[in-house]
Amino acid sequence: MTELDALLLDLNDSRLIESSAGTGKTYTITNLCLRLLLGRGHSTLTIDQILILTFTNAATDELKDRVGRRLQEARLAFRQGTTSDDFLQKLIDQSSNPEQDLRLLTAASQLMDEASIFTIHGFCTKVLKERAFESGVLFQQSQDADQDE
């Protein structure tokens, strides 16, 4: 098994990150979001263009909170120009336009309510509602997740 480096990961494909609890998945995902928002290794994306899927509502809430907090940490680091956080410092050092990066992070922070962070069934429900005509489902159809094991 190899350790995942969020600074070096090729972002031009879909990625699945899976590992045991407490291994840093959420931290890695938040750092990958920062790279995508800043256009590091990929074209710049907005927060609503990044899709993050997880399995539980609790994990979704945790991810939304952590992505929002990480954006705030990154904004502060870019505003100050230095930080003790190695990952953020490398992003600052790689930046050709820190002011533009700060604007991108600020825009993402302001649009956190639009972030596409869902459970798998939540995302499917959203797509079915948005594409009701194409999918042939009822507008008011309920897509509750099976609560049984």
N, C-alpha and C positions, 0 to 999 in steps of 0.2 A: 504494500500500500504506500502511495506517495502523498506527501503533504501538499496541500493546495496553496499556491501563492496568488493572492488576489491581484497583485500588481503585474504578474506575468501571464495570467490566464488569457488565452485567445478568446475574444468576445464576439467573434463573427459567426458563432453557432449557438444553438440551444445548449443549455447545461443542466445537468441534474446533479445536485449536491446532496449526498446522503451519508450519514455517519451516526455514531452513537450520541446520546445526550451529553451535553457539556463539552463538546469538542470544538466549538467555535463556528458552527454553521451560520448562525444569525450574524455574527460579527463579519464573516466572510461575505455574506449576502449584502450587508450594508456597505461594505467596501466596494463590492462590484457595482452597486448602484451609483456610488460616487464616481467611479471610473466612467460609467456610461453617461452620467449627467455632464461630466466634464469633457467627454469626447476623447478619453485616453484609450487608444487601441481600437476605436470604433467611432463612427460619426456621433456627434452630440445628440442625445435623446432628452426629451422632457420626462418628468416624473410619471406622467400618465401613459407614456409609451413603453414603460418597463413593466413587464408582467412577472409577478412573483406568486407562485402557487404553493400552498402548504396543505396539511391534512386536517387540522382542527381549527375551530373558531378561536380558541385560546392562542394558538400559534400565530394566527392572522393578526390578532390584537397586539401580540408581542412584537411582531415584525413591523407593524405600522408605527408603534411607539419607538422602537429602536432605530428605524430608518429616519424618523423625524428627529430624534435626538442626535443621530450621527450627522445629519445635515447641519444642525446647530453647531456641533463641535467643529465641523469642517469650515463653516462660515467664520467662526471665531478664529480659527487657525489661519485662514486666508487673510482675514482682517489684520491680524497681528503680524503675519509673515513668518511666524515660527511657532513650533509646538513641540512638546515632548512625545507626542504620538508619532511613532516611526512611519506608519502608513501615510498619515496626513502630511508629514514633513516631506516624504518622497513625492507626493502629489504637488506640493508647493514648489519643490525644487525642480520638478519636470515642467512646470507651468511656463509657457511663453507669454502669458497675459493674465497675471493674477487678478487684476481688476475685473476682467471678463469672467473669469472663473467664479469670482465672488458674486457677480450678477447672476450667473447660472444657478449657483447654489441657493441664492436668495429666492429666485423664481421658483425653484423646486420646493423650497420650504413653504412658500406662500401657497403652493398648489398641492400640498400634502393630502388634502381632502379628495383629490382626484387620483391619488396613487392607486395603481391596479394591483392590490395585494388581496388575494382571495383564497378561500379553500377551493378545492377542485370543484365541489358541487356548487359553490357560490359563483364561481366563474362560469360554469355551464349554465346556470340559471340566468345570469346576466346576458350571456350570448343568446340564449333562447328568447329572452324578452326583447332584446334589441333586434333580433332577426326573426320575429314571429311569422311574418309572411313567407320568408324563404324556408323556414324550418317546418311550417305547417302546424305549429303548436298553438294552443289557446293563449290569448293575451294574459289571462288571469291564472294560468296553470301554476300549481305549487310544485316545487322540486325539493321537498324535504329530504335530507340525508337519512339513510337508514341508521337508527340509533343502536341497533343490535350488533353484537360482535359478528 
